[in-house]
Amino acid sequence: MAEEHHSGPLDIGAEMDYHEHERTYSFFLEMAKYGTLAVVALLIAMAFGFFTSAGFISATILFLLICGLGAVLLR
């Protein structure tokens, strides 16, 4: 089998744009945080709507209240 031997300096690619990296990571954390809030609120509202006699409208109102309160608390 042939082996490759590099005699010159290694090409490591372009310089890192650390500002863009930090901005992308911050965006990812925000989306993960609010996405988790939405999923938890949806599960609570579904359990409230299915296992009580409250119904769909009450569960939807509960979902919106949880999302609103959670968004205020997560800032």
Sequence and secondary structure as in RCSB ss.txt:
>XXXX:A:sequence
MAEEHHSGPLDIGAEMDYHEHERTYSFFLEMAKYGTLAVVALLIAMAFGFFTSAGFISATILFLLICGLGAVLLR
>XXXX:A:secstr
       S     S   HHHHHHHHHHHHHHHHHHHHHHHHHHHHHHHHHHSS  HHHHHHHHHHHHHHHHHHT 
